[in-house]
Amino acid sequence: MGASLTRLHLRLVARGRVLSQVAGCVAHLACAAAPELWLPRPEHNHSSPTPTATAKGRAAAATKNPPARLQEITFRSIVEDFAATHNLMFLPSGRVHERSRMPLFRVSPTADGKGGVLVYILDDAVWGPDEGGEYRAITLENMVLRATKGSN
């Protein structure tokens, strides 16, 4: 058997096969030739468990394994939800505020990129321009008023 494996190995290498493929082929041939290396066949129990046992098992599994990841609530998600409840779009504008270097978002009733107000989020506050163009912290209600001012 060893000589035939060596010939197979040489033929595969001569054909440019990757060594991991060669190792896989050798392992497959060795297992096929040696049934004592095979895993035992699993025994299936065809009796159905009682309903109370499965309910207890599910309850125990739920207490042992909490969800791997809970949905994180961020201030941005709160602002997005507040805008959505007032029928406003909260979309990234693709620009950044010059001083803070934070991404700007357009809050407007339409998705065409016109109208509304440009804001950014920093330190759990919404920052929007005042009359002079300086960005100051504004309330969510003020953001909604400014975003809908031009559409009424």
N, C-alpha and C positions, 0 to 999 in steps of 0.2 A: 504494500500500500504506500510506503514512504517514497518509493521510486516513482510511482504514478503521480503522487502529489508534487514531487519535484519537477517532473515533466510538465504538469499543468502550470505550475508556478513559472517555469521558464517560458512556456507558450504565452501566458498572459503578460509577462513582462516584455516579451518580444513584440507583442501587439500594442504596447504602450498603455496598459491598464494602470490605474492608480493602485498603490500598495494596499490601501485600505480595502479595496474591492477584492484583492487577492486574499487578504486575511479573512474576509467574509466568506469567500468561496471555500477556503481551506477549513474554516470552522463548520460550514454547512456540510461539507463532505465527511468530516470527522464525526459529526453528530449522526448523520445518516448511516454511517458504518458501525456506530456503537450505540445500539438501542438502550444500553444500561445508563447512558447519559440523558435519556429523555426524561422529561418531567412526568410525574404520575398523573393519571387522568383524574380530574376533580370529581368528587362525589356530590351529586345534586340531591338535595332533600326536597321532595315534591310536596310535602305537607305544608299547608298554608298556615301562617302564624295567626294567632287570635287577634281580633280587632283591638282589644285593650292593650296587647303587647306592642302592636305597631304604634298606637297613639302614645304610649309611654316612651317608646324609642324615639319618636319624632320630637316629643317635648324635651327629652334629655339632650338630643342632638341640637335643638334650638338654644338651649341654655349653655351648652358647652361651646358651641361655635357661633360667636356673634358675627354679624356681617363683616366681611373683610374691609369694606370701605363704605363709609356713610357719605351721603352727598354733602359737600362742604357749602356752607352759606357764607358768601362774601358780601361786602358792601356793594360791590358792582352788581351782583345778582339782585340785591334789594332795589337798587336804582333802576335796573332793567325792568323788574316786575312793576315798580311804581309807574314807570313810563308806559308800560304795556296796559296797565289798568286805566290809563287816561288816553288810550288809543294813539300813543306816540311810538315812533320807531327810535331805538337807541342803537345807532350804528357807528362803527369805527370810521373815522374820516380819512385815515391813512396819513395824518399829519401829527406833529408833536408840538406841545407848547414850548415856546422859545426858551423861557427861563427855567421852568421846572423839568423839562424834557419828558413830560408825561404824555401818553397818547391822548389825542383829542377825539371826542365822540360827538356826533351830530344827533341832537334830539329834535325830531320834527314829525309832523303828521304824515309826511310822504317819504318814500324811499328814493326819490330822485336826486337827493343831495342838495336841494335848494330849500331855503327858509329854515325855520327852527333856530336853534342856538347851539354853539359849540361849547362843550364843557370837558373838563377832565376830572378824574377822581384822585385825591391824594389825602392820606391820613383820615380816612373814613369821612370825607366831606366832598361835596360836589362844588367845583370851582367854575364860575362863569364870568363873562366880561360884564363890567359895569358900564355906565354911560361914557366914561373916558377910555374904555378899551382895556383897563386893568382888570385882571382876573382876581375875583374875591370869592370867598366861600358863600354859597347861596343855599337856600332851603330847597327841598324837593318841590314844594308847591310853587316857589318862585321859578324854578326850572320849567315846570309845566306852563306857567303863565307866559314866560318868555318864548317858549317853543310854539305856543298856539297864538301868540299875539298877531303875527302876520297873516294867519290863515283865516281869521274871523271876518 
